[in-house]
């Protein structure tokens, strides 16, 4: 039997597999470029219907800054609202619940009519945790973030750090590229950051995951030209 007869078929199969892989990679790259190009579209051009919104809370000063931002948010447009905080953060969600309760009281509606959700997510890395063990906790956080994003399916994500927002934003960006769900990511850098972005802000900026990144100091905007300077928000 001539073994050479099988060689052309094997070569064709190998070439077909290689070309298929190239085609898939090309499609992903084209979609990635499309997502980066289209990110940052103004919400004013969209439908006036309510926009499901995910609000990622940090802790301490981060939560205080976010709640101040929410005080001027168009509540009727950005709803239903879902709040997510780190599993080890025992205060942020309580403050968010107080805010939502005050909004219900102002509107004169029943508490049962409030559609806000309050959820927790595992941290990627705790303060002082070694980088080696953080690999495992990061994978857990990504899996948890995937489950939350499938459940919430937000159209808008508001965040201001710290690292709690990274897994959720990464999943949201992946959903954009795969065409599963388009979530606009808006990141507001902390007022404490005067010269350099935080690690969370830097990742979202460098990887172009944030549709718009806002800074509160002009020096930051000079150093990161794609950031948007909005002045002090507090």
C-alpha positions as CSV (number, residue, x, y, z in Angstrom):
1,X,0.0,0.0,0.0
2,X,1.3,3.4,-1.0
3,X,1.3,5.6,2.2
4,X,1.8,8.7,0.1
5,X,-1.8,8.6,-0.9
6,X,-2.9,9.8,2.6
7,X,-0.5,12.7,2.7
8,X,-2.5,15.1,0.5
9,X,-5.7,14.5,2.5
10,X,-3.9,15.2,5.8
11,X,-2.3,18.3,4.3
12,X,-5.7,19.6,3.2
13,X,-7.3,18.9,6.6
14,X,-4.4,20.7,8.3
15,X,-4.7,23.7,5.9
16,X,-8.5,23.8,6.4
17,X,-8.0,23.9,10.2
18,X,-5.4,26.6,10.0
19,X,-7.5,28.7,7.7
20,X,-10.5,28.3,10.0
21,X,-8.4,29.5,12.9
22,X,-7.2,32.5,11.0
23,X,-10.8,33.3,10.0
24,X,-12.0,33.2,13.6
25,X,-9.1,35.3,14.9
26,X,-9.7,37.8,12.1
27,X,-13.4,38.1,13.0
28,X,-12.6,38.6,16.7
29,X,-10.0,41.3,15.8
30,X,-12.4,43.1,13.5
31,X,-15.1,43.0,16.2
32,X,-12.7,44.2,18.8
33,X,-11.7,47.2,16.6
34,X,-15.4,47.9,16.0
35,X,-16.2,47.8,19.8
36,X,-13.2,50.2,20.5
37,X,-14.3,52.5,17.7
38,X,-18.0,52.6,18.7
39,X,-17.4,52.9,22.5
40,X,-18.2,56.2,24.1
41,X,-21.4,56.9,22.1
42,X,-23.5,59.5,23.9
43,X,-26.5,58.1,25.6
44,X,-28.6,61.1,24.5
45,X,-28.8,59.6,21.0
46,X,-30.4,56.5,22.3
47,X,-34.1,55.8,23.0
48,X,-35.6,57.7,25.9
49,X,-36.7,54.5,27.6
50,X,-35.3,53.6,31.0
51,X,-31.7,52.3,31.0
52,X,-30.8,49.3,33.2
53,X,-27.9,50.5,35.3
54,X,-25.2,48.6,37.3
55,X,-23.6,50.6,40.0
56,X,-20.3,49.2,41.4
57,X,-19.5,50.4,44.9
58,X,-16.0,50.5,46.4
59,X,-15.7,51.1,50.1
60,X,-15.2,54.1,52.4
61,X,-14.4,57.2,50.3
62,X,-15.2,55.4,47.0
63,X,-18.7,54.7,48.1
64,X,-19.2,58.2,49.5
65,X,-18.1,59.6,46.1
66,X,-20.4,57.3,44.2
67,X,-23.4,58.2,46.3
68,X,-22.7,61.9,45.7
69,X,-22.8,61.2,42.0
70,X,-26.0,59.3,42.3
71,X,-27.6,62.3,44.0
72,X,-27.6,64.1,40.7
73,X,-28.4,61.1,38.5
74,X,-31.6,61.1,36.4
75,X,-33.3,58.4,38.5
76,X,-36.3,58.0,36.1
77,X,-34.0,57.2,33.2
78,X,-31.3,55.1,34.8
79,X,-33.4,52.2,36.2
80,X,-33.8,49.6,37.3
81,X,-30.6,50.1,39.3
82,X,-28.5,47.2,40.6
83,X,-25.8,47.8,43.2
84,X,-22.8,45.5,43.6
85,X,-20.2,45.7,46.4
86,X,-17.4,43.4,47.6
87,X,-18.4,40.5,49.8
88,X,-16.3,41.7,52.6
89,X,-17.8,45.2,52.5
90,X,-20.5,45.4,55.1
91,X,-21.4,49.1,54.8
92,X,-21.7,50.1,51.1
93,X,-24.8,48.2,50.3
94,X,-26.5,49.5,53.5
95,X,-25.8,53.1,52.4
96,X,-27.1,52.3,48.9
97,X,-30.3,50.9,50.5
98,X,-30.7,54.1,52.5
99,X,-30.4,56.1,49.4
100,X,-33.0,54.1,47.5
101,X,-35.4,54.2,50.5
102,X,-35.0,58.0,50.5
103,X,-35.9,58.1,46.8
104,X,-39.0,56.0,47.4
105,X,-40.0,58.4,50.2
106,X,-39.5,61.4,48.0
107,X,-41.6,59.9,45.2
108,X,-44.3,58.8,47.6
109,X,-44.3,55.3,46.2
110,X,-44.5,52.0,48.1
111,X,-41.2,50.4,49.1
112,X,-42.4,47.2,47.4
113,X,-42.4,49.1,44.1
114,X,-38.7,49.8,44.3
115,X,-36.9,47.6,41.7
116,X,-33.4,48.2,43.0
117,X,-31.2,45.1,43.6
118,X,-28.3,44.8,46.0
119,X,-25.7,42.1,45.5
120,X,-22.2,41.2,46.5
121,X,-19.2,39.9,44.6
122,X,-16.0,38.2,45.6
123,X,-12.9,40.3,45.7
124,X,-10.1,39.6,43.2
125,X,-7.5,40.5,45.8
126,X,-7.7,41.6,49.4
127,X,-5.4,44.2,50.8
128,X,-2.1,42.6,51.6
129,X,-2.9,39.3,49.8
130,X,0.0,37.7,48.0
131,X,0.0,37.9,44.2
132,X,0.3,34.1,43.9
133,X,-2.8,33.3,45.9
134,X,-4.6,36.2,44.2
135,X,-4.5,34.3,40.9
136,X,-7.0,31.8,42.3
137,X,-9.2,34.4,43.9
138,X,-9.2,36.4,40.6
139,X,-10.5,33.4,38.7
140,X,-13.3,33.0,41.3
141,X,-14.2,36.7,41.0
142,X,-14.3,36.4,37.2
143,X,-16.7,33.4,37.4
144,X,-18.9,35.3,39.9
145,X,-18.8,38.4,37.8
146,X,-19.9,36.3,34.8
147,X,-22.9,35.0,36.7
148,X,-23.8,38.5,37.9
149,X,-23.5,40.0,34.4
150,X,-25.8,37.3,33.0
151,X,-28.3,38.0,35.7
152,X,-28.3,41.8,35.6
153,X,-27.6,42.4,31.9
154,X,-27.0,46.2,32.4
155,X,-27.0,48.7,29.6
156,X,-24.8,51.1,31.7
157,X,-22.1,50.4,34.3
158,X,-21.0,53.2,36.7
159,X,-17.9,52.6,38.7
160,X,-15.1,54.5,40.4
161,X,-12.9,51.7,41.8
162,X,-11.3,50.1,43.5
163,X,-10.5,46.6,42.0
164,X,-14.0,45.3,42.6
165,X,-15.0,46.8,39.3
166,X,-12.4,45.1,37.1
167,X,-13.9,41.6,36.8
168,X,-17.3,43.0,36.0
169,X,-16.0,45.5,33.5
170,X,-13.8,42.7,31.9
171,X,-16.9,40.5,31.5
172,X,-18.9,43.4,30.1
173,X,-16.2,44.2,27.6
174,X,-16.0,40.5,26.6
175,X,-19.8,40.5,26.1
176,X,-19.4,43.5,23.8
177,X,-16.8,41.8,21.6
178,X,-18.9,38.6,21.4
179,X,-22.0,40.5,20.6
180,X,-23.9,39.2,23.6
181,X,-24.7,42.5,25.3
182,X,-23.6,46.1,24.9
183,X,-22.9,47.7,28.2
184,X,-21.5,51.2,28.3
185,X,-18.8,51.6,31.0
186,X,-18.4,54.9,32.7
187,X,-15.5,55.2,35.2
188,X,-15.1,58.2,37.5
189,X,-11.6,58.5,39.0
190,X,-11.4,59.4,42.7
191,X,-10.8,63.0,43.6
192,X,-7.8,61.7,45.6
193,X,-6.0,60.9,42.3
194,X,-4.3,64.1,41.3
195,X,-1.3,63.0,39.3
196,X,-1.8,59.4,38.4
197,X,-4.7,57.1,37.7
198,X,-5.5,54.3,40.2
199,X,-4.7,50.8,39.1
200,X,-8.3,50.2,38.2
201,X,-8.5,53.4,36.2
202,X,-5.2,52.7,34.5
203,X,-6.4,49.2,33.4
204,X,-9.7,50.5,32.1
205,X,-7.9,53.3,30.3
206,X,-5.0,51.3,28.8
207,X,-7.1,48.3,27.7
208,X,-9.8,50.7,26.4
209,X,-12.5,48.9,28.3
210,X,-14.1,52.1,29.6
211,X,-16.3,54.0,27.2
212,X,-15.6,57.2,29.0
213,X,-13.2,57.8,31.9
214,X,-13.7,61.0,33.9
215,X,-11.0,62.7,36.0
216,X,-11.4,65.6,38.5
217,X,-8.0,67.2,38.1
218,X,-6.6,68.9,35.0
219,X,-3.1,67.3,35.4
220,X,-4.7,63.9,35.0
221,X,-6.3,64.8,31.8
222,X,-3.0,66.2,30.5
223,X,-1.3,62.9,31.3
224,X,-4.1,60.8,29.9
225,X,-5.5,62.6,26.9
226,X,-8.4,60.3,26.3
227,X,-9.8,61.0,29.8
228,X,-12.5,63.6,30.2
229,X,-11.9,66.4,32.7
230,X,-15.1,67.4,34.6
231,X,-13.7,69.3,37.6
232,X,-14.4,68.5,41.2
233,X,-17.6,66.5,41.7
234,X,-17.7,66.8,45.5
